[in-house]
Amino acid sequence: AMLRQYGVTRVDDFIQLLNFCKGHSMLRDKPLKGKRIAVLTQTGGSGVTCSDQMGLLGLELAEYSPETIARLKEIFPAWLEPKNPTDIWSTLEQHGLTKTQNHCLDAILADPNVDGVLNLPIAFDFFDDTDFQSFVEIANKYDKPVVTWLIGDEHRFEKWVKPFEQGNLPVFRDLVTCVRVMRASFDWYQWTQRAAEVERSRAQSVPIP
């Protein structure tokens, strides 16, 4: 209770400490302000597993607005109904990763029902020509956090990680860490709001001489 009162995030080991510090430093200026998360994934299994972890930590799957669904349908295959988690594999097979992820990320972040995005890509040679910088630029247009769990070929990780983290989009190798960093960001934002309210109350209660 004391730690919660002072806005402290608890960790279990030194690796978590380093990961949480990285996440906080990158998300400090745009923390998670609500619990509604969009999951942008390249595999159905990752999306389901991420959703399960979110539920365990008190986060929610965002419900997309009709406008967002319509924008996603602009590039989704006719047989695939857009939903959250948003599995883009079939779409990127038709349009490539750059167009697909950029279009979907912009549509999702523009949705007022979405507070943040968990991005779940796969690094392998199929995506070597992808423009990752444009993805970062879209993410930074919005005051909402984007956190990435990256799996795949470790030799190709730097191509993803470098532009993402230079743009303050944290990347992690562990899915549970990703979700926990999101939850910690929300908890920290809630604490800042409570602390600010306490300060306002104290200021108003001080008698004016």
N, C-alpha and C positions, 0 to 999 in steps of 0.2 A: 504493500500500500504506500509506503514511504517513497519507494522508487517510482511508482506511477505518479505520485504527487509532484515529483521533481522532473518528470519527463524522461526518465532513464529507460533505455531499451536493454533488456537482459539478453546475454548470449551464453552459449554452452561451452565454447572453446575458442582458441586463438584464431582459427581460420574464419569462424563466424565473425569474430571481432573485426578482422580485416575486411571481410566482405560487407559488413554493415557500415563500417566507416566509409568505404568506397561508395556504397549506395547513398548514404546520407550526404556526402560531399557533393555528389552529382545531382541529387534531387532536392537539395535544400531550398533552391529558389522556386521550384514548382513541385511541392509535395502532393501526395494523394489527398484530395479534399473530401472524398466520399468513398463508399465501398463498392461502387458499381464498376466492374472491370470488363473490358473487352479482351478476348483471347484471339490473337491472330496467329494461326498455326499452319504448318505445312504437312502435318500428319494428324489424323483423327485421334490416334492413341495419345499423342502428347496433349491435345486439347482436353480430352476426358480426364487424364491424369492431373493436369493443371487445375481443372475445375474442382476435382476432389480435394486437392490441397487448399484451394481457396476456401472451400466450405469448412474445412477443419480450422481455418484461421479467421473465420468470420467475414470473409469477403464474398461478394455476390457477382454472378454473371449479369452484365448489363443487358437490358432489353432494348434492342435497337428501335429507333423511331421508324415510321413508314418511309420518311424521306431517306434515311440511311439505307434501308432495304432496297429502295428504288435505285439508289446510286450504285449499290453493290451489284444489282441485277444488270446494270449496263455492261459489265464485263464477265459476269458469271455465266457458265454454260446454262442453256435453257432448262436442262433437267435438274440443275442443282439450286435448291432454295437457300438463299443466304440466311445464316443464323449465327448465334454466338454459343460456343466457340466457332470462329470463322476459319474453315479449312479451305485454303487457297490453292491446293495442289493441282486440282483439275483445271483451275483458271490459269495458273501460270504455265501449264503445259500448252495452252493456246496463245497466251499473250506474252510470255516471258516473265521473269521475276520482277524486273524493274517496273514495268507498267503495272503489273498486278499488285505488288505490295504498296506502291506509291498511291495508286487509286484507292485501294481498300483502307490504308492507314488514314488518308485524308478524310474519307467518308466517315470513318469510325470516330476519329478525334473531333470532328465537327458536330457529332451528335451530343446534344445536351444531356442525354441519359448516360453518357460514358464519362467516368472520372479518371480512368487511366487504362493503359494497354500493356498486356503481357505478350511479348513477341516471341514466337517459338520457331525459328528457322533451322535449316540443315545446311551445313557447309560441305560442299563437294564440288567436283569439277564442272558440273552442269551450270553452276552460277558464277563461273570465273569472270564473265563479262558484265556482271551486274553493276549498276551505278548505285553504290551504297550512299554516296554523299547526298543524292537527291532525297533519299529516305530520311536521312538525318535532318535535312532542311525542312521537310514537311513536319516531322515530329516537333521541331523547335518553333513552328508557327503557333503552336497551341500551348496553353498554360496547364498541361496535363502530363504526368510522367509516363515514360515508355521504358520498360525494363525487359531485357532480352535473356532468354535461356538458349545457348548455342550448343548444338551437338553436331557430330559428323567428323570430317577429316581434320585432325589437329593441324596439319601442315597448311591448311587454308584459313585457319582461325584469324590470323593477323589481318587478312584482307577485310574481315568483318569488324573485328574488335577495334582496330585503330580509328576508323572514321566514326564509329558509334561513340566511343568513349571520348574522343576529342570534341564531340558534340554534346557531351554530358548525358549520354544514353548508356547507363551501366549494362555490362554484359557479364553473365555468370555461367558457370559450367554445371551448376546444380539447380534443379527445378525448385526444390523446397526452399533454397536460399532466395531465389527470385521472388517467390510468393511472400516469404517472411520479410524481405526488404520492402516490398509494397506495403505490407501490414504495418511495419515499423514506421514507414513514412506517414501513413494515415494517423497512427497513434501520436507521432510527434506533432503533426499539424493540429490535432485535437488538443494536445497539451498547450500549444502556443495560443490557441483561441481561449482556453480556460484561463491561462496565465494573464492574457491581456484583459479579460473581463474582471479578474480579481484586481488588477492594477487600476482599472477604471472605477471600480467600486470604492477602492481605497481613496482615490483622488477626490471622489464626490463626497466622501464622508469626512474629509478633513475640514474642520471649521475655518472659515475665513475671518481673520482678525479685523 
